[in-house]
Amino acid sequence: MRKLIRLAVLVGLAIWAWRRFFGSSGSLERAGISYADGSAVVLEPGSAGFDRLAAIARTALGQ
């Protein structure tokens, strides 16, 4: 049981380190819309509707 816990901790640390040092360095800001049927639309910064949707969301959140 201890070996399994140690393995899980090591795997978790390895995944964290990989994401920390080799992950994407770009902006993590995205805007997404989810629908009831399970479909979704994600707008990346610089896309046509991103600025408009982000501005509406910021206003709604009071930021």
PDB file of N, CA, C and O in Angstrom:
ATOM      1  N   MET A   1       0.829  -1.197   0.000  1.00  0.00           N
ATOM      2  CA  MET A   1       0.000   0.000   0.000  1.00  0.00           C
ATOM      3  C   MET A   1       0.871   1.258   0.000  1.00  0.00           C
ATOM      4  O   MET A   1       0.563   2.229  -0.690  1.00  0.00           O
ATOM      5  N   ARG A   2       1.957   1.236   0.775  1.00  0.00           N
ATOM      6  CA  ARG A   2       2.842   2.404   0.806  1.00  0.00           C
ATOM      7  C   ARG A   2       3.484   2.654  -0.549  1.00  0.00           C
ATOM      8  O   ARG A   2       3.672   3.801  -0.953  1.00  0.00           O
ATOM      9  N   LYS A   3       3.818   1.580  -1.248  1.00  0.00           N
ATOM     10  CA  LYS A   3       4.430   1.736  -2.575  1.00  0.00           C
ATOM     11  C   LYS A   3       3.453   2.399  -3.546  1.00  0.00           C
ATOM     12  O   LYS A   3       3.842   3.231  -4.365  1.00  0.00           O
ATOM     13  N   LEU A   4       2.193   2.022  -3.442  1.00  0.00           N
ATOM     14  CA  LEU A   4       1.176   2.607  -4.309  1.00  0.00           C
ATOM     15  C   LEU A   4       0.992   4.097  -4.019  1.00  0.00           C
ATOM     16  O   LEU A   4       0.842   4.897  -4.942  1.00  0.00           O
ATOM     17  N   ILE A   5       1.005   4.462  -2.758  1.00  0.00           N
ATOM     18  CA  ILE A   5       0.878   5.879  -2.382  1.00  0.00           C
ATOM     19  C   ILE A   5       2.095   6.657  -2.855  1.00  0.00           C
ATOM     20  O   ILE A   5       1.963   7.762  -3.381  1.00  0.00           O
ATOM     21  N   ARG A   6       3.281   6.085  -2.670  1.00  0.00           N
ATOM     22  CA  ARG A   6       4.504   6.754  -3.137  1.00  0.00           C
ATOM     23  C   ARG A   6       4.481   6.940  -4.646  1.00  0.00           C
ATOM     24  O   ARG A   6       4.858   7.996  -5.155  1.00  0.00           O
ATOM     25  N   LEU A   7       4.033   5.900  -5.365  1.00  0.00           N
ATOM     26  CA  LEU A   7       3.941   5.988  -6.821  1.00  0.00           C
ATOM     27  C   LEU A   7       2.965   7.084  -7.234  1.00  0.00           C
ATOM     28  O   LEU A   7       3.254   7.858  -8.147  1.00  0.00           O
ATOM     29  N   ALA A   8       1.819   7.157  -6.577  1.00  0.00           N
ATOM     30  CA  ALA A   8       0.826   8.186  -6.905  1.00  0.00           C
ATOM     31  C   ALA A   8       1.387   9.588  -6.651  1.00  0.00           C
ATOM     32  O   ALA A   8       1.169  10.499  -7.449  1.00  0.00           O
ATOM     33  N   VAL A   9       2.106   9.757  -5.543  1.00  0.00           N
ATOM     34  CA  VAL A   9       2.704  11.059  -5.235  1.00  0.00           C
ATOM     35  C   VAL A   9       3.766  11.413  -6.269  1.00  0.00           C
ATOM     36  O   VAL A   9       3.820  12.554  -6.729  1.00  0.00           O
ATOM     37  N   LEU A  10       4.608  10.459  -6.640  1.00  0.00           N
ATOM     38  CA  LEU A  10       5.641  10.718  -7.647  1.00  0.00           C
ATOM     39  C   LEU A  10       5.045  11.062  -9.009  1.00  0.00           C
ATOM     40  O   LEU A  10       5.529  11.960  -9.697  1.00  0.00           O
ATOM     41  N   VAL A  11       4.003  10.348  -9.388  1.00  0.00           N
ATOM     42  CA  VAL A  11       3.339  10.648 -10.659  1.00  0.00           C
ATOM     43  C   VAL A  11       2.722  12.041 -10.618  1.00  0.00           C
ATOM     44  O   VAL A  11       2.832  12.797 -11.583  1.00  0.00           O
ATOM     45  N   GLY A  12       2.078  12.384  -9.511  1.00  0.00           N
ATOM     46  CA  GLY A  12       1.502  13.721  -9.369  1.00  0.00           C
ATOM     47  C   GLY A  12       2.554  14.811  -9.456  1.00  0.00           C
ATOM     48  O   GLY A  12       2.345  15.827 -10.120  1.00  0.00           O
ATOM     49  N   LEU A  13       3.684  14.606  -8.790  1.00  0.00           N
ATOM     50  CA  LEU A  13       4.776  15.593  -8.855  1.00  0.00           C
ATOM     51  C   LEU A  13       5.352  15.696 -10.262  1.00  0.00           C
ATOM     52  O   LEU A  13       5.677  16.789 -10.724  1.00  0.00           O
ATOM     53  N   ALA A  14       5.478  14.570 -10.938  1.00  0.00           N
ATOM     54  CA  ALA A  14       6.003  14.592 -12.306  1.00  0.00           C
ATOM     55  C   ALA A  14       5.071  15.355 -13.240  1.00  0.00           C
ATOM     56  O   ALA A  14       5.531  16.138 -14.072  1.00  0.00           O
ATOM     57  N   ILE A  15       3.769  15.134 -13.108  1.00  0.00           N
ATOM     58  CA  ILE A  15       2.802  15.856 -13.953  1.00  0.00           C
ATOM     59  C   ILE A  15       2.835  17.349 -13.644  1.00  0.00           C
ATOM     60  O   ILE A  15       2.811  18.176 -14.556  1.00  0.00           O
ATOM     61  N   TRP A  16       2.891  17.692 -12.356  1.00  0.00           N
ATOM     62  CA  TRP A  16       2.965  19.099 -11.977  1.00  0.00           C
ATOM     63  C   TRP A  16       4.213  19.751 -12.556  1.00  0.00           C
ATOM     64  O   TRP A  16       4.137  20.844 -13.117  1.00  0.00           O
ATOM     65  N   ALA A  17       5.370  19.086 -12.422  1.00  0.00           N
ATOM     66  CA  ALA A  17       6.628  19.640 -12.929  1.00  0.00           C
ATOM     67  C   ALA A  17       6.584  19.787 -14.442  1.00  0.00           C
ATOM     68  O   ALA A  17       7.044  20.796 -14.977  1.00  0.00           O
ATOM     69  N   TRP A  18       6.043  18.807 -15.132  1.00  0.00           N
ATOM     70  CA  TRP A  18       5.955  18.875 -16.597  1.00  0.00           C
ATOM     71  C   TRP A  18       5.118  20.074 -17.025  1.00  0.00           C
ATOM     72  O   TRP A  18       5.511  20.827 -17.916  1.00  0.00           O
ATOM     73  N   ARG A  19       3.967  20.249 -16.390  1.00  0.00           N
ATOM     74  CA  ARG A  19       3.103  21.385 -16.738  1.00  0.00           C
ATOM     75  C   ARG A  19       3.740  22.707 -16.359  1.00  0.00           C
ATOM     76  O   ARG A  19       3.596  23.696 -17.079  1.00  0.00           O
ATOM     77  N   ARG A  20       4.437  22.735 -15.247  1.00  0.00           N
ATOM     78  CA  ARG A  20       5.062  23.973 -14.760  1.00  0.00           C
ATOM     79  C   ARG A  20       6.188  24.439 -15.669  1.00  0.00           C
ATOM     80  O   ARG A  20       6.285  25.624 -15.990  1.00  0.00           O
ATOM     81  N   PHE A  21       7.043  23.503 -16.085  1.00  0.00           N
ATOM     82  CA  PHE A  21       8.233  23.879 -16.838  1.00  0.00           C
ATOM     83  C   PHE A  21       8.094  23.737 -18.346  1.00  0.00           C
ATOM     84  O   PHE A  21       8.800  24.423 -19.086  1.00  0.00           O
ATOM     85  N   PHE A  22       7.217  22.878 -18.822  1.00  0.00           N
ATOM     86  CA  PHE A  22       7.092  22.662 -20.252  1.00  0.00           C
ATOM     87  C   PHE A  22       5.715  22.998 -20.791  1.00  0.00           C
ATOM     88  O   PHE A  22       5.451  22.808 -21.978  1.00  0.00           O
ATOM     89  N   GLY A  23       4.842  23.490 -19.943  1.00  0.00           N
ATOM     90  CA  GLY A  23       3.480  23.826 -20.367  1.00  0.00           C
ATOM     91  C   GLY A  23       3.461  25.076 -21.223  1.00  0.00           C
ATOM     92  O   GLY A  23       4.485  25.728 -21.426  1.00  0.00           O
ATOM     93  N   SER A  24       2.307  25.389 -21.710  1.00  0.00           N
ATOM     94  CA  SER A  24       2.154  26.560 -22.559  1.00  0.00           C
ATOM     95  C   SER A  24       2.434  27.839 -21.775  1.00  0.00           C
ATOM     96  O   SER A  24       2.014  27.986 -20.628  1.00  0.00           O
ATOM     97  N   SER A  25       3.140  28.743 -22.408  1.00  0.00           N
ATOM     98  CA  SER A  25       3.471  30.008 -21.744  1.00  0.00           C
ATOM     99  C   SER A  25       2.543  31.136 -22.184  1.00  0.00           C
ATOM    100  O   SER A  25       2.712  32.285 -21.776  1.00  0.00           O
ATOM    101  N   GLY A  26       1.560  30.799 -23.019  1.00  0.00           N
ATOM    102  CA  GLY A  26       0.639  31.805 -23.515  1.00  0.00           C
ATOM    103  C   GLY A  26      -0.402  32.192 -22.480  1.00  0.00           C
ATOM    104  O   GLY A  26      -0.449  31.656 -21.373  1.00  0.00           O
ATOM    105  N   SER A  27      -1.222  33.127 -22.876  1.00  0.00           N
ATOM    106  CA  SER A  27      -2.288  33.592 -21.995  1.00  0.00           C
ATOM    107  C   SER A  27      -3.307  32.480 -21.757  1.00  0.00           C
ATOM    108  O   SER A  27      -3.661  31.750 -22.682  1.00  0.00           O
ATOM    109  N   LEU A  28      -3.766  32.355 -20.545  1.00  0.00           N
ATOM    110  CA  LEU A  28      -4.753  31.344 -20.222  1.00  0.00           C
ATOM    111  C   LEU A  28      -6.162  31.914 -20.269  1.00  0.00           C
ATOM    112  O   LEU A  28      -7.121  31.215 -19.941  1.00  0.00           O
ATOM    113  N   GLU A  29      -6.303  33.170 -20.670  1.00  0.00           N
ATOM    114  CA  GLU A  29      -7.617  33.792 -20.716  1.00  0.00           C
ATOM    115  C   GLU A  29      -8.359  33.303 -21.948  1.00  0.00           C
ATOM    116  O   GLU A  29      -7.885  33.428 -23.077  1.00  0.00           O
ATOM    117  N   ARG A  30      -9.528  32.748 -21.703  1.00  0.00           N
ATOM    118  CA  ARG A  30     -10.392  32.271 -22.779  1.00  0.00           C
ATOM    119  C   ARG A  30     -11.824  32.576 -22.394  1.00  0.00           C
ATOM    120  O   ARG A  30     -12.148  32.728 -21.216  1.00  0.00           O
ATOM    121  N   ALA A  31     -12.668  32.661 -23.391  1.00  0.00           N
ATOM    122  CA  ALA A  31     -14.094  32.852 -23.135  1.00  0.00           C
ATOM    123  C   ALA A  31     -14.822  31.653 -23.723  1.00  0.00           C
ATOM    124  O   ALA A  31     -14.564  31.256 -24.859  1.00  0.00           O
ATOM    125  N   GLY A  32     -15.726  31.084 -22.952  1.00  0.00           N
ATOM    126  CA  GLY A  32     -16.436  29.907 -23.431  1.00  0.00           C
ATOM    127  C   GLY A  32     -17.931  30.023 -23.206  1.00  0.00           C
ATOM    128  O   GLY A  32     -18.395  30.676 -22.271  1.00  0.00           O
ATOM    129  N   ILE A  33     -18.667  29.374 -24.086  1.00  0.00           N
ATOM    130  CA  ILE A  33     -20.119  29.326 -23.994  1.00  0.00           C
ATOM    131  C   ILE A  33     -20.502  27.852 -24.059  1.00  0.00           C
ATOM    132  O   ILE A  33     -20.105  27.145 -24.985  1.00  0.00           O
ATOM    133  N   SER A  34     -21.268  27.392 -23.085  1.00  0.00           N
ATOM    134  CA  SER A  34     -21.720  26.003 -23.074  1.00  0.00           C
ATOM    135  C   SER A  34     -23.232  25.963 -23.266  1.00  0.00           C
ATOM    136  O   SER A  34     -23.963  26.796 -22.731  1.00  0.00           O
ATOM    137  N   TYR A  35     -23.681  24.990 -24.032  1.00  0.00           N
ATOM    138  CA  TYR A  35     -25.099  24.838 -24.317  1.00  0.00           C
ATOM    139  C   TYR A  35     -25.653  23.607 -23.612  1.00  0.00           C
ATOM    140  O   TYR A  35     -24.893  22.728 -23.206  1.00  0.00           O
ATOM    141  N   ALA A  36     -26.958  23.542 -23.468  1.00  0.00           N
ATOM    142  CA  ALA A  36     -27.617  22.453 -22.750  1.00  0.00           C
ATOM    143  C   ALA A  36     -27.405  21.091 -23.421  1.00  0.00           C
ATOM    144  O   ALA A  36     -27.445  20.066 -22.741  1.00  0.00           O
ATOM    145  N   ASP A  37     -27.184  21.060 -24.726  1.00  0.00           N
ATOM    146  CA  ASP A  37     -27.003  19.777 -25.416  1.00  0.00           C
ATOM    147  C   ASP A  37     -25.586  19.226 -25.265  1.00  0.00           C
ATOM    148  O   ASP A  37     -25.267  18.170 -25.811  1.00  0.00           O
ATOM    149  N   GLY A  38     -24.737  19.938 -24.526  1.00  0.00           N
ATOM    150  CA  GLY A  38     -23.372  19.468 -24.281  1.00  0.00           C
ATOM    151  C   GLY A  38     -22.339  20.081 -25.193  1.00  0.00           C
ATOM    152  O   GLY A  38     -21.143  19.896 -24.966  1.00  0.00           O
ATOM    153  N   SER A  39     -22.747  20.797 -26.205  1.00  0.00           N
ATOM    154  CA  SER A  39     -21.790  21.439 -27.093  1.00  0.00           C
ATOM    155  C   SER A  39     -21.259  22.714 -26.450  1.00  0.00           C
ATOM    156  O   SER A  39     -21.875  23.265 -25.538  1.00  0.00           O
ATOM    157  N   ALA A  40     -20.114  23.173 -26.933  1.00  0.00           N
ATOM    158  CA  ALA A  40     -19.499  24.372 -26.370  1.00  0.00           C
ATOM    159  C   ALA A  40     -18.708  25.105 -27.438  1.00  0.00           C
ATOM    160  O   ALA A  40     -18.265  24.512 -28.422  1.00  0.00           O
ATOM    161  N   VAL A  41     -18.540  26.397 -27.229  1.00  0.00           N
ATOM    162  CA  VAL A  41     -17.730  27.247 -28.096  1.00  0.00           C
ATOM    163  C   VAL A  41     -16.715  27.935 -27.201  1.00  0.00           C
ATOM    164  O   VAL A  41     -17.074  28.516 -26.177  1.00  0.00           O
ATOM    165  N   VAL A  42     -15.447  27.869 -27.588  1.00  0.00           N
ATOM    166  CA  VAL A  42     -14.391  28.538 -26.830  1.00  0.00           C
ATOM    167  C   VAL A  42     -13.745  29.560 -27.743  1.00  0.00           C
ATOM    168  O   VAL A  42     -13.298  29.230 -28.842  1.00  0.00           O
ATOM    169  N   LEU A  43     -13.698  30.804 -27.284  1.00  0.00           N
ATOM    170  CA  LEU A  43     -13.112  31.889 -28.064  1.00  0.00           C
ATOM    171  C   LEU A  43     -11.740  32.218 -27.501  1.00  0.00           C
ATOM    172  O   LEU A  43     -11.597  32.484 -26.308  1.00  0.00           O
ATOM    173  N   GLU A  44     -10.740  32.199 -28.356  1.00  0.00           N
ATOM    174  CA  GLU A  44      -9.374  32.523 -27.966  1.00  0.00           C
ATOM    175  C   GLU A  44      -9.167  34.032 -28.065  1.00  0.00           C
ATOM    176  O   GLU A  44      -9.834  34.696 -28.858  1.00  0.00           O
ATOM    177  N   PRO A  45      -8.249  34.579 -27.269  1.00  0.00           N
ATOM    178  CA  PRO A  45      -7.942  36.017 -27.391  1.00  0.00           C
ATOM    179  C   PRO A  45      -7.544  36.362 -28.826  1.00  0.00           C
ATOM    180  O   PRO A  45      -6.766  35.649 -29.461  1.00  0.00           O
ATOM    181  N   GLY A  46      -8.085  37.448 -29.308  1.00  0.00           N
ATOM    182  CA  GLY A  46      -7.796  37.879 -30.674  1.00  0.00           C
ATOM    183  C   GLY A  46      -8.843  37.437 -31.677  1.00  0.00           C
ATOM    184  O   GLY A  46      -8.829  37.898 -32.819  1.00  0.00           O
ATOM    185  N   SER A  47      -9.749  36.556 -31.283  1.00  0.00           N
ATOM    186  CA  SER A  47     -10.793  36.132 -32.210  1.00  0.00           C
ATOM    187  C   SER A  47     -11.874  37.210 -32.271  1.00  0.00           C
ATOM    188  O   SER A  47     -11.915  38.120 -31.443  1.00  0.00           O
ATOM    189  N   ALA A  48     -12.737  37.086 -33.259  1.00  0.00           N
ATOM    190  CA  ALA A  48     -13.722  38.129 -33.534  1.00  0.00           C
ATOM    191  C   ALA A  48     -14.646  38.428 -32.354  1.00  0.00           C
ATOM    192  O   ALA A  48     -14.879  39.597 -32.047  1.00  0.00           O
ATOM    193  N   GLY A  49     -15.169  37.415 -31.696  1.00  0.00           N
ATOM    194  CA  GLY A  49     -16.142  37.655 -30.638  1.00  0.00           C
ATOM    195  C   GLY A  49     -15.570  37.683 -29.235  1.00  0.00           C
ATOM    196  O   GLY A  49     -16.294  37.950 -28.276  1.00  0.00           O
ATOM    197  N   PHE A  50     -14.265  37.409 -29.099  1.00  0.00           N
ATOM    198  CA  PHE A  50     -13.679  37.313 -27.764  1.00  0.00           C
ATOM    199  C   PHE A  50     -13.787  38.614 -26.986  1.00  0.00           C
ATOM    200  O   PHE A  50     -14.248  38.617 -25.845  1.00  0.00           O
ATOM    201  N   ASP A  51     -13.367  39.716 -27.590  1.00  0.00           N
ATOM    202  CA  ASP A  51     -13.364  40.995 -26.875  1.00  0.00           C
ATOM    203  C   ASP A  51     -14.773  41.396 -26.435  1.00  0.00           C
ATOM    204  O   ASP A  51     -14.965  41.882 -25.320  1.00  0.00           O
ATOM    205  N   ARG A  52     -15.735  41.195 -27.299  1.00  0.00           N
ATOM    206  CA  ARG A  52     -17.115  41.557 -26.961  1.00  0.00           C
ATOM    207  C   ARG A  52     -17.647  40.698 -25.818  1.00  0.00           C
ATOM    208  O   ARG A  52     -18.228  41.218 -24.866  1.00  0.00           O
ATOM    209  N   LEU A  53     -17.448  39.379 -25.911  1.00  0.00           N
ATOM    210  CA  LEU A  53     -17.936  38.490 -24.868  1.00  0.00           C
ATOM    211  C   LEU A  53     -17.198  38.720 -23.553  1.00  0.00           C
ATOM    212  O   LEU A  53     -17.817  38.692 -22.489  1.00  0.00           O
ATOM    213  N   ALA A  54     -15.902  38.944 -23.607  1.00  0.00           N
ATOM    214  CA  ALA A  54     -15.120  39.195 -22.392  1.00  0.00           C
ATOM    215  C   ALA A  54     -15.562  40.490 -21.721  1.00  0.00           C
ATOM    216  O   ALA A  54     -15.636  40.556 -20.494  1.00  0.00           O
ATOM    217  N   ALA A  55     -15.856  41.519 -22.510  1.00  0.00           N
ATOM    218  CA  ALA A  55     -16.317  42.782 -21.941  1.00  0.00           C
ATOM    219  C   ALA A  55     -17.665  42.611 -21.245  1.00  0.00           C
ATOM    220  O   ALA A  55     -17.883  43.162 -20.166  1.00  0.00           O
ATOM    221  N   ILE A  56     -18.564  41.851 -21.858  1.00  0.00           N
ATOM    222  CA  ILE A  56     -19.869  41.596 -21.245  1.00  0.00           C
ATOM    223  C   ILE A  56     -19.691  40.816 -19.947  1.00  0.00           C
ATOM    224  O   ILE A  56     -20.335  41.121 -18.943  1.00  0.00           O
ATOM    225  N   ALA A  57     -18.822  39.816 -19.966  1.00  0.00           N
ATOM    226  CA  ALA A  57     -18.607  38.999 -18.769  1.00  0.00           C
ATOM    227  C   ALA A  57     -17.978  39.824 -17.646  1.00  0.00           C
ATOM    228  O   ALA A  57     -18.367  39.688 -16.486  1.00  0.00           O
ATOM    229  N   ARG A  58     -17.010  40.675 -17.983  1.00  0.00           N
ATOM    230  CA  ARG A  58     -16.375  41.519 -16.970  1.00  0.00           C
ATOM    231  C   ARG A  58     -17.389  42.484 -16.343  1.00  0.00           C
ATOM    232  O   ARG A  58     -17.363  42.727 -15.136  1.00  0.00           O
ATOM    233  N   THR A  59     -18.276  43.027 -17.174  1.00  0.00           N
ATOM    234  CA  THR A  59     -19.312  43.926 -16.666  1.00  0.00           C
ATOM    235  C   THR A  59     -20.252  43.179 -15.728  1.00  0.00           C
ATOM    236  O   THR A  59     -20.633  43.695 -14.678  1.00  0.00           O
ATOM    237  N   ALA A  60     -20.620  41.967 -16.112  1.00  0.00           N
ATOM    238  CA  ALA A  60     -21.532  41.168 -15.286  1.00  0.00           C
ATOM    239  C   ALA A  60     -20.895  40.793 -13.960  1.00  0.00           C
ATOM    240  O   ALA A  60     -21.581  40.687 -12.944  1.00  0.00           O
ATOM    241  N   LEU A  61     -19.581  40.591 -13.968  1.00  0.00           N
ATOM    242  CA  LEU A  61     -18.875  40.232 -12.748  1.00  0.00           C
ATOM    243  C   LEU A  61     -18.484  41.443 -11.920  1.00  0.00           C
ATOM    244  O   LEU A  61     -18.024  41.303 -10.787  1.00  0.00           O
ATOM    245  N   GLY A  62     -18.665  42.628 -12.481  1.00  0.00           N
ATOM    246  CA  GLY A  62     -18.352  43.873 -11.759  1.00  0.00           C
ATOM    247  C   GLY A  62     -16.871  44.177 -11.708  1.00  0.00           C
ATOM    248  O   GLY A  62     -16.402  44.802 -10.757  1.00  0.00           O
ATOM    249  N   GLN A  63     -16.130  43.752 -12.705  1.00  0.00           N
ATOM    250  CA  GLN A  63     -14.686  44.010 -12.701  1.00  0.00           C
ATOM    251  C   GLN A  63     -14.334  45.158 -13.597  1.00  0.00           C
ATOM    252  O   GLN A  63     -13.161  45.513 -13.714  1.00  0.00           O
TER     253      GLN A  63
END
